[in-house]
């Protein structure tokens, strides 16, 4: 592994570490380049402050709402050599590292200037996982305890971290993620031999147990407070599990904090994990069946999927990239399971276990179940409406609230309620009259093999 460079000025290190932690949407330009505003800054074509908000990503955070997230690596140095990773030890790459206190000061400056609402930080693994995890914990404790930061904080738990370190992290942050990378132990053994699926699942179970222990302590504190005549603690309303995010109390950034963070911030946005799609031979059915298991065990709030990209100077540089559309279809299918009431086995997998790329899974499901359509809007249940293409959970609730107040429904009215009427029209009736033609998506491309072979410098999804 190349030595970590310490002679570079702080701004240059921040440029590099922020650029390498860019989000997926920021890394899909032509040829896999960074977007222009970020590329010009990193290349020195624009003279900007190290804290200019060049890598701040808008996210909807469960339990916290809309947040602008400052994303950065604590270091890109790593002793591991995973076949797919741009930070692998055997790759020729300038290595940088920030001191935890210095990064904390940089972030708090950006936060107080109003450039961002929260921080996401991950790290390579130099020296050892325990050493690297200690540095992350040092950063988190400086922010929470020394600087009194109470805003949104998302941190990656590192492969090989000790259970006690993971437990400490859970009590200090709003979201923990641990990247399993694959749903298959053999795939990890082949491409990431320093990691195991068993160890990853154990880490997620440690996170769950830590949350349960913190909630039990909250309930005990609330009970004692109630019996002594003090005001009832808000923790009695939590009842939270790893599979459900809590609604936070209002944050008071910049205020003082005790060494043990208030109970409200114990993983209020849940835990996540990521899979590299196309890393091994796992099908879409394999991935979604596995994530469904994680959700049922309440080990995660939701999964992340990252389409594989071949990285220059890695053993997998010559492999074809996974179409980004496959990643998108997996997210759509996951939402059908988590938010629409579908079961994994109901999803429209092909004979090879793949989701269709040319049609979104909800529309495809409706097309192969003509016996269930059209749905009569006057009498349809919530569950029936959620399965109609073009209807989402929010538009279903709006429609149900409006249905009892109207004598008729037309497409403009449905559109005002948030229904995608171009999709829904052919699948619904009002008083037995179909409201439109049945929607079918046109083919997007002839073959997934039509894409030209490309090699990338970084795979942004690696740093979720």
C-alpha positions in Angstrom: 0.0 0.0 0.0 1.3 3.5 -0.9 2.3 5.7 2.0 -0.1 8.4 3.2 1.0 11.8 2.0 1.3 14.3 4.8 3.1 17.1 3.0 0.1 18.2 1.0 -1.8 21.3 2.2 -5.1 20.8 3.8 -7.2 22.1 1.0 -5.7 19.6 -1.5 -6.4 16.7 0.8 -10.0 17.8 1.3 -10.5 18.2 -2.5 -9.3 14.6 -3.0 -11.2 13.0 -0.2 -14.5 14.8 -1.0 -14.2 14.0 -4.7 -13.7 10.3 -4.0 -16.8 10.3 -1.8 -19.1 11.7 -4.4 -22.5 10.2 -4.7 -23.7 8.0 -7.5 -25.8 10.7 -9.2 -22.6 12.9 -9.2 -20.5 10.3 -10.9 -22.4 9.3 -14.0 -21.2 11.9 -16.5 -19.8 11.0 -19.9 -17.0 8.6 -19.5 -17.7 8.2 -15.8 -16.2 11.7 -15.1 -17.1 13.9 -12.2 -19.6 16.6 -12.9 -18.1 19.8 -14.3 -18.5 21.9 -11.1 -16.7 19.3 -9.1 -14.1 18.3 -11.7 -13.0 21.9 -12.3 -12.5 22.4 -8.6 -10.6 19.2 -8.1 -8.4 19.9 -11.1 -7.5 23.4 -9.8 -9.4 25.3 -12.6 -11.3 27.2 -10.0 -9.8 28.8 -6.9 -12.1 27.9 -4.1 -12.0 27.4 -0.4 -11.6 23.9 1.0 -15.0 24.3 2.5 -16.8 25.3 -0.6 -19.9 22.9 -0.7 -18.7 20.9 -3.7 -19.9 17.5 -2.4 -23.1 18.2 -0.6 -25.9 15.9 -1.5 -29.6 16.4 -1.0 -31.2 13.4 0.8 -34.5 12.5 2.4 -33.5 11.0 5.7 -36.1 8.8 7.4 -36.9 10.3 10.7 -35.0 13.5 9.9 -36.5 14.9 6.7 -34.6 16.7 3.9 -30.9 17.0 4.6 -27.9 18.4 2.7 -25.2 15.9 3.5 -21.5 16.8 3.6 -19.8 13.6 2.4 -16.1 12.9 2.9 -13.5 10.1 3.5 -11.5 10.3 6.7 -8.7 8.6 4.7 -8.5 6.8 1.4 -5.6 4.6 2.6 -6.4 1.0 3.0 -4.6 -2.3 3.8 -7.2 -4.4 2.1 -7.2 -5.3 -1.7 -10.8 -6.0 -2.6 -10.9 -6.8 -6.3 -13.5 -4.1 -7.1 -12.5 -1.3 -4.8 -10.8 1.9 -6.0 -9.0 2.3 -2.7 -7.4 -1.2 -2.7 -3.9 -1.4 -1.3 -2.3 -2.7 -4.5 -3.6 0.2 -6.6 -1.3 3.1 -7.4 -3.2 6.0 -5.9 -2.2 9.2 -3.9 -3.2 8.5 -0.3 -4.5 11.2 2.0 -5.7 11.3 5.6 -7.3 14.0 7.8 -6.9 14.2 11.5 -10.3 13.7 13.3 -10.2 17.0 15.1 -9.2 18.9 11.9 -12.1 17.3 9.9 -14.5 18.1 12.8 -13.5 21.8 12.6 -13.9 21.8 8.8 -17.3 20.3 9.0 -18.5 22.6 11.8 -17.4 25.6 9.8 -19.5 24.5 6.8 -22.4 23.6 9.1 -22.4 27.0 10.8 -22.2 28.8 7.5 -25.4 27.0 6.5 -23.8 25.1 3.7 -25.0 21.7 5.0 -27.3 20.0 7.5 -25.4 16.8 8.2 -22.3 14.7 7.8 -21.6 11.4 6.2 -18.1 10.0 6.8 -16.5 6.7 5.9 -12.9 5.6 5.7 -10.4 3.2 4.3 -8.7 0.8 6.7 -5.0 1.6 7.2 -3.0 -0.3 9.8 -6.0 -2.3 11.2 -9.8 -2.1 11.3 -9.7 -1.4 15.1 -7.3 1.5 14.6 -9.3 3.0 11.8 -12.6 2.6 13.7 -11.0 4.4 16.7 -10.2 7.4 14.5 -13.8 7.5 13.3 -15.0 7.3 16.9 -12.6 10.0 17.9 -14.2 12.3 15.2 -17.7 11.5 16.3 -17.0 12.1 19.9 -15.3 15.4 19.2 -18.4 16.5 17.2 -20.9 15.3 19.7 -19.2 15.9 23.0 -16.5 18.6 22.6 -18.3 20.7 19.9 -21.9 19.9 21.0 -23.1 19.0 17.5 -26.5 17.5 17.6 -27.4 17.5 13.9 -27.6 14.5 11.5 -24.6 12.2 11.5 -24.2 9.1 9.3 -21.0 6.9 9.8 -19.8 3.7 8.1 -18.9 0.9 10.5 -15.8 -0.7 9.1 -15.2 -4.4 8.4 -13.3 -5.9 11.2 -14.3 -3.4 13.9 -14.8 -4.8 17.4 -18.4 -5.2 18.7 -17.7 -2.7 21.5 -16.7 -0.1 18.9 -19.9 -0.6 17.0 -21.9 -0.3 20.2 -20.2 3.0 21.0 -20.9 4.3 17.5 -24.6 3.4 17.6 -25.1 5.6 20.7 -23.5 8.6 19.0 -24.9 8.7 15.5 -28.2 8.9 13.6 -27.4 6.2 11.1 -24.9 3.4 10.8 -24.1 1.6 7.6 -22.1 -1.6 7.1 -21.5 -2.7 3.6 -22.1 -6.4 3.2 -21.2 -6.0 -0.5 -22.7 -9.4 -1.5 -25.4 -11.8 -0.6 -23.2 -14.7 -1.3 -20.3 -15.9 1.0 -18.4 -17.4 -2.0 -18.5 -14.1 -3.9 -16.9 -12.3 -0.9 -14.3 -15.1 -0.6 -13.3 -14.6 -4.2 -13.3 -10.9 -4.5 -12.9 -9.6 -0.9 -11.1 -12.3 1.1 -10.6 -10.1 4.1 -14.3 -9.8 4.6 -16.9 -12.5 5.3 -20.7 -12.5 5.1 -20.9 -14.0 8.5 -18.9 -11.2 10.1 -21.0 -8.6 8.3 -24.2 -10.1 9.6 -22.7 -10.3 13.1 -21.9 -6.5 12.9 -25.5 -5.7 11.9 -26.8 -7.8 14.8 -24.5 -6.0 17.1 -26.1 -2.7 15.9 -29.6 -4.1 16.5 -28.7 -5.3 20.0 -27.1 -1.9 20.9 -30.3 -0.1 19.8 -32.4 -2.5 21.8 -30.2 -2.0 24.9 -30.4 1.8 24.6 -34.2 1.7 24.2 -34.5 -0.6 27.2 -32.4 1.9 29.2 -34.7 4.8 28.0 -37.8 2.9 29.1 -36.2 2.3 32.5 -35.2 5.9 32.9 -38.7 7.0 31.9 -40.3 4.6 34.4 -38.0 5.9 37.2 -38.7 9.5 36.3 -42.4 8.8 36.3 -42.4 7.1 39.7 -40.5 10.0 41.2 -43.1 12.5 40.0 -40.9 14.1 37.3 -42.2 14.8 33.8 -42.6 11.7 31.6 -39.7 11.1 29.2 -40.3 11.3 25.5 -38.6 8.0 25.2 -41.8 6.2 26.3 -43.1 7.0 22.8 -40.2 5.4 20.9 -40.9 1.7 20.5 -38.3 1.8 17.8 -36.6 -1.1 16.0 -33.9 -1.3 13.4 -36.5 -1.6 10.8 -38.3 1.7 11.6 -36.8 5.1 12.0 -37.9 7.4 14.8 -39.2 10.9 14.4 -36.5 13.1 16.1 -37.1 15.9 18.4 -35.9 19.3 17.1 -32.1 19.6 16.8 -30.3 22.3 18.6 -27.0 22.5 16.8 -24.1 24.0 18.5 -25.4 23.5 22.0 -23.5 21.8 24.8 -23.8 18.0 25.2 -22.9 15.5 27.8 -20.4 12.7 27.3 -23.4 10.3 26.7 -25.6 11.7 24.0 -29.3 12.2 24.7 -31.5 9.1 24.0 -33.2 10.8 21.1 -30.2 10.5 18.9 -29.7 6.7 19.2 -29.8 5.7 15.6 -33.0 7.6 14.8 -32.5 7.0 11.0 -31.8 3.3 11.3 -29.1 1.1 9.8 -28.4 0.4 6.1 -26.2 -1.9 4.1 -25.0 -2.0 0.5 -24.6 -4.6 -2.2 -22.4 -4.3 -5.3 -24.8 -5.4 -8.0 -23.0 -7.7 -10.5 -20.0 -8.4 -8.3 -20.9 -12.1 -8.4 -23.5 -14.3 -10.0 -26.3 -13.3 -7.6 -29.5 -12.7 -9.4 -32.0 -9.9 -8.6 -34.1 -12.6 -6.9 -31.2 -13.6 -4.8 -30.5 -10.0 -3.7 -34.1 -9.1 -2.9 -34.7 -12.4 -1.1 -31.7 -11.7 1.0 -32.6 -8.1 1.7 -36.1 -9.2 2.6 -34.6 -11.5 5.2 -32.6 -8.6 6.7 -35.7 -6.4 6.8 -37.7 -9.1 8.5 -35.0 -9.6 11.1 -35.0 -5.8 11.5 -31.3 -5.6 10.9 -31.6 -2.7 8.4 -33.9 0.2 7.7 -33.4 -0.3 3.9 -30.8 -1.7 1.5 -28.5 0.2 -0.9 -27.6 -1.1 -4.3 -24.5 0.0 -6.3 -24.0 -1.1 -9.9 -20.6 -2.6 -10.4 -18.1 -0.5 -12.3 -14.7 -1.7 -13.5 -12.0 0.3 -11.9 -8.6 1.0 -13.5 -5.7 -1.0 -12.1 -7.9 -3.6 -10.4 -8.3 -7.3 -11.1 -11.8 -6.6 -12.4 -10.9 -3.8 -14.7 -11.7 -5.9 -17.8 -15.2 -6.9 -16.7 -18.2 -5.2 -18.2 -20.0 -2.8 -16.0 -23.5 -3.5 -14.6 -26.2 -1.4 -16.2 -27.2 1.4 -13.9 -30.8 0.6 -14.9 -30.5 -2.8 -13.1 -29.6 -0.9 -9.9 -32.6 1.3 -10.4 -35.0 -1.6 -10.9 -33.7 -3.2 -7.7 -34.5 0.0 -5.8 -38.0 0.1 -7.4 -38.6 -3.5 -6.4 -37.4 -2.9 -2.9 -39.9 -0.1 -2.5 -42.7 -2.4 -3.7 -41.8 -4.7 -0.8 -41.3 -2.1 1.9 -43.9 0.5 1.0 -46.5 -1.1 -1.3 -47.3 -4.4 0.4 -45.8 -6.7 -2.2 -44.1 -10.0 -1.2 -40.7 -10.7 -2.7 -41.9 -13.9 -4.3 -44.6 -11.9 -6.2 -42.1 -9.7 -8.0 -41.9 -10.3 -11.8 -38.6 -12.1 -12.0 -37.7 -13.8 -15.3 -36.7 -17.4 -15.6 -33.1 -16.4 -14.9 -34.1 -14.5 -11.7 -33.7 -11.1 -13.2 -36.1 -8.2 -13.1 -37.1 -6.8 -16.5 -34.9 -3.8 -17.5 -37.3 -2.4 -20.1 -40.3 -2.2 -17.7 -40.5 -1.1 -14.1 -41.5 -4.0 -11.8 -44.8 -2.6 -10.7 -46.1 -2.1 -14.3 -44.7 -5.5 -15.3 -46.6 -7.1 -12.4 -49.8 -5.5 -13.5 -49.4 -6.5 -17.1 -48.9 -10.2 -16.2 -52.0 -10.1 -13.9 -54.8 -8.9 -16.2 -57.3 -10.8 -14.1 -56.9 -8.1 -11.4 -57.5 -5.1 -13.6 -59.1 -2.7 -14.1 -59.7 -1.6 -10.5 -63.0 0.1 -9.7 -62.1 3.4 -8.0 -65.4 3.8 -6.1 -64.9 0.6 -4.1 -61.2 -0.3 -4.3 -59.4 -0.9 -1.0 -56.1 0.7 0.0 -54.2 -2.5 -0.8 -55.8 -2.7 -4.2 -55.0 0.9 -5.1 -51.4 0.6 -4.0 -50.9 -2.1 -6.7 -52.3 0.1 -9.5 -49.5 1.5 -11.7 -49.2 5.3 -11.2 -50.5 5.2 -7.7 -48.1 5.6 -4.8 -48.6 5.4 -1.0 -49.1 9.2 -0.8 -51.5 9.5 -3.7 -53.5 6.6 -2.5 -54.1 8.3 0.9 -55.0 11.5 -0.9 -57.5 9.7 -3.1 -59.1 7.8 -0.3 -59.6 11.1 1.6 -61.2 12.7 -1.5 -63.3 9.8 -2.6 -66.1 10.2 -0.1 -66.5 13.9 -1.0 -66.9 13.6 -4.8 -69.5 12.2 -7.1 -67.2 11.6 -10.0 -63.5 11.3 -10.7 -61.6 12.2 -13.9 -57.9 12.2 -14.9 -57.2 15.9 -14.1 -58.5 15.4 -10.6 -56.4 12.3 -10.1 -53.3 14.2 -11.4 -53.9 16.9 -8.8 -53.9 14.2 -6.2 -50.4 13.0 -7.3 -51.4 10.1 -9.5 -49.3 9.5 -12.6 -52.3 9.3 -14.8 -50.4 8.3 -18.0 -49.7 5.0 -16.2 -52.9 4.6 -14.2 -55.6 5.4 -16.8 -55.9 2.0 -18.4 -55.9 0.1 -15.1 -58.8 1.9 -13.4 -62.5 2.5 -13.9 -65.1 4.8 -12.4 -68.7 3.5 -12.5 -67.4 0.8 -14.8 -65.9 3.2 -17.3 -62.2 2.8 -18.1 -60.5 6.1 -17.8 -57.9 5.6 -20.6 -55.6 3.2 -22.5 -53.3 0.7 -20.8 -49.7 2.0 -20.6 -46.8 0.0 -21.8 -43.2 1.2 -21.6 -41.2 1.2 -24.9 -38.0 -0.7 -25.0 -35.1 1.4 -23.8 -32.4 -0.5 -25.7 -31.9 -3.6 -27.6 -29.4 -5.3 -25.4 -27.5 -4.6 -22.2 -24.4 -5.6 -24.1 -24.8 -2.6 -26.4 -22.9 -0.4 -23.9 -19.3 0.4 -24.7 -16.7 -1.0 -22.4 -15.4 1.7 -20.0 -13.0 1.8 -17.1 -13.5 4.2 -14.2 -11.2 5.9 -11.7 -13.7 5.6 -8.9 -17.0 3.9 -8.2 -19.0 6.5 -6.3 -21.4 3.9 -4.8 -18.4 2.5 -2.9 -18.6 5.3 -0.5 -22.3 5.2 0.6 
